[in-house]
Amino acid sequence: MLKIRFNVVNILSVICGIVFIVSGFLKSIDSGAFARLLESYGIPYLEYAAPLIIIGETLLGIALVLGLWQRTMAVISLTVLICFTLGYTYGFFLRDITDCGCFGPSSALSSSPVLLYVRNLLLILMLIYVIVKTPRYFLSQNFKKLLIGGTIVLLTACVISFTCGRSFRRIHVNKNITADEGEPVNGTPLGELMTFHPDSTYLVFAFSYQCPHCMNSIANLDRYESQGAVDKVIAIGLGGKKSESRFKEEFNPHFRLITDKRVLNLTNEFPKTYYIRHDSIITSFTGELPCAKVFKASLGI
């Protein structure tokens, strides 16, 4: 009977470990996007924890798959999973955040809030089973297994750290705004979202209702038309209708406002600004929006 339970424990441990590994690896592909998602929770400096969360999640998965300190790793994984679930619950109900970011930019593995809770509940139950049913004697590890497992964990940590470092981008500072020859807007995600008149100039501002750097740009954005920087300003927000209503009440914007999840087809870096003239994207940049005067001077308009 003990052997059967032990086999089930191993299987469940491996399943949970694979989920953690896939989740951590996919987030490491664009750790900057995960950092911006953490930033939308409104907790100061939380975005800087993104690389540590990704690395820790991946290493926990490796330990679960290899069966290293199985009971201890299962306890830590259970605690982490419960904290993630409670954090998402806070974001979903209080900040209108629907994207958990569990599997990074992979839309194929994204899920609705209901499926997320079902998945996390199943993982929690499996980890509880592993904790309860792991044989007491299994706490001891032979040296060879520890050496091999430790080497794998160390190599994985190096790879994931390197991947996170390459994809972790700060968004607090504007990139230089310079005009180029322009890219025809037709055939781009922008062209699929809306129609542009060739005789008009546009400023398209892609943002998230939960992004503080986006909110810091709204006052400047509201003056672009009145100060003659562009003919039309269009803002495309990521979020729900409740966020849109709160935004309108707070800022009373004078520009055209669209709430559309397809903004993620444009970018997952917020805020992102596009300047369009003669049906072409003249420039685009990431970061807080400068005032209209600085913007015009940078482009020589």
N, C-alpha and C positions, 0 to 999 in steps of 0.2 A: 504493500500500500504506500509506503514511504517513497519508493522509487517512482511510482506513477505521479504522486504529488510533485516530486522533484522535477520530473519532466514537464509537467504543466507549468510549474513556476518558471522554468527556463524559457519555455515558448512565450509566455506572457511577457517576461522580461525582455526578450528579443524584440517582440512586437512594439512595446513601448519605446525601446531604445531606437528602433528604426524611425519611428515617428519623430523623436527628438532630433536625430541626426539629419533627416530630410528637412525638418523645419529650420534648424540652425544653418545648414548649408545653403538653402535657398535664400534665407535672409542675408547671408554673407555676400551674396552676389551683388546686392545693392543695400549695404548697411546704412547708407545715407537716407534712403527712403524709409527704413525702419526707424531711424533716429527722428525723422520729421513726424512720423506717426506718434512716437512717444512724446514729442514736443506738444502735440495737439491736446494732450491730457492736462496741460496747464500747470504742470509741476516744474518749478525752476530747475534747469540743468539736467532734467531727466533724459534728454536726448543723448547726453554723453555716456549714458550707461549702455547704449545700444551694442557696441562691440563686446562689452563684458557679458551681456545677456546672451549674445549669439555664441560666443566661445564656450561659455558655461553650459549652455543647452546642448551643444554638440558633444562636449566631453562627457556629460551625463549620459547621453545616448550611447556613446562608445563603451562606457563602463557597464551599462545595462546589457548591451549585446554580448560583451565578453564575460559577464558574470563576476566582475571585480567588486568585492565587498557588496554583494548583491542586496542584502537587506538595507545597509546604510545608504547605498545609492538610490534604492527605491524610496526610502523615507525622504531623502533630499528632493528627488524628482516629484514626489507627491506634494511636498510643500511648495515647490516652484509652480507646479501646475495649478494648485489651488490659488496661489497668489495671482497668477496670470488671469485665471477665470474671474476672480473678484475685481481685478483691475479693469478687465474688459467690461464687466457689469457696470462699474462706475462710469466708464466712458460712454457706454451705450445709453444709459438712462439719464445721465446728468450732462453729457457733452455732445450727444447726438453723433457718436462715433460708431459707424457700422462695420468698418474694416478692422479686423483683429490683427492683421499683419502676420499671422502665424506662419505662413509659407512665403513670405516676402512678396516679390512682384509677380509670382506665378498665379495667373488668373485661373489656370486649369484646376488648381487645388483650393481656390477660394470657396467659401461657403457662407450660407446665411447664418444669422445669429442662432436660429434654432438648431441647425446642424452642428454648429460650433459647440453648443452646450451638450448636445447628445454625444459628440465625439469626446469632449473632455470628461464627461461623466463615465463613459466606458473606460477611458484611460485611468481615471481615478480608481475605479473598481478593480481594474487589473493590477494596479500598483499596490492597492490594499491587500489583494490576494497574495502577491509576491511577498509582501512584508510579513503577513500572518503565517504563510505556509513555508517560508524558507527554513530548511532544517538548521537547528542550532549549530551543529558541527560545521556547517558550511561557512561559518565566520572565519575559519582558518583558510589560508591560501598558501599553496606551495610556491616556492621561490621562483621556479621556472615560469609559471603562469603569470606571476606578478611582474617579472622582468619583461616578458613579451608584451603583456597588456600595457605596462607603463611606457614601453617604447612606442606602441601604437598610439597611445593617448598623447604623448609628447609630439610625435610627428603630426598628428591631426591638429593639435593646438597651434603648431607653427603654420600649417597650411591655412587654417581658418583665420588666424591672426593676420596673415599676409593678405588674404582675400578681403577681409574687413577693412584693413588699412587702405587698400586701393580704392574701395568703393565708398568709404566714409568721407563725405564732403560737407563742409560747413556752408551754411546758407545765410550767414549773418551779414556778409559783405557783398556788395554788388560786384559783378564782373564788369570789366570795362565796356562801355556802350560805344560801339563803333558801327558805322554804316558799311554795308558791303553791296555787291551788285544786286542782291535780292534773289529770292527763290519764289517762283510762281506759287501762289497760294492754292490754286486748283490742284487737286491730287494729294494735298496734305490733309491731315486730320482737321486742321482749321477750316479748310474748304468744304469738308464734309459736315461741319457743325453749323455753318452759316454762309450767307452770300455777301460778297463785298462789291461795292460799286467802284469801277475803275477810276472815277474822277474824285474820289474821297480818300482821306487818310484816316487810319484807324489805330487805336491802341487797344489791344486785347490783353486783358489782365487775368491770368489763370491763378486761382487761389483756393485755399481751404478756409472754411468758416472757423476752424479750430486752430489756425496758425497765427500766433501773435505777431510775427513779422509781416504777415499779410495785412493784419488789422492796422499796423503802424503805417502802411502805405495808403490807406483809404483817403485820408485827408488830402494828400497830394493828388491822388487819382481823380478826386472830385473836381479839381481845378483845371484839368488838362483841356477840356473843351472851352471853358470860359476864358482861359488865357491864350487860346489859339494855337496850342501845341499840335492838336489833331482836330479833325472834323467830328469824329465820333469815338466815344469810349465804350467798350463792351467788357464787362467783367463776367467771368464764368466761374461759379463757385462749386466746390465739392462739399456735399453735405446733404442734409435733409430739409424738408419744408419748414420744420420748426426752427432750424438754424437760420434759414432765409428770412423768416418773419422777425426773429430777434435782430438780425442784421439791419433790416429796413427800419425797425423802430429806433435802433441806436444811432444809425448813421444818416438816415434819410437821404440816400444817394440820388444824385441827379443824372447818373449814367445808366445805361441799359444793363440790367442784371439778369443773368441766367443761372439757374442751378441745374447742373447736368453732370452725372457721373462719367460721361464720356470725356470729361476734361482729362481723365487719366490716359486717354489716347494721345493727348498732347504731351503730357509730362507728369512725372511723379515728384518733381521738385517744385516746391511752392515758397514764395510767389514766383511766377514765370511771366514775363511780359514780352509781347510781340508788337512791333511797329510795322504797319502795313501801308504801302503806297503803290499806286498803279498796279493793283492786283498782285503785288509781290511782298513777301516778308523781307523787309529791308534789314532788320536786326531783331535779335531776341536775347534776353539776358535773365539771369536768376538773381534774386535778392530783393531787398526793399526798394521801392520805387522812389527815385529822386523827384524833386519838385520840377514843375514844367519848364522853368527857366533853365535849370541845369541840363535837363533832357534835351531841350532845343539846342543849347550851346554845344553839347557833345556830338550832336548830329549835324550841326551847321545849318539849322533850319530857322 
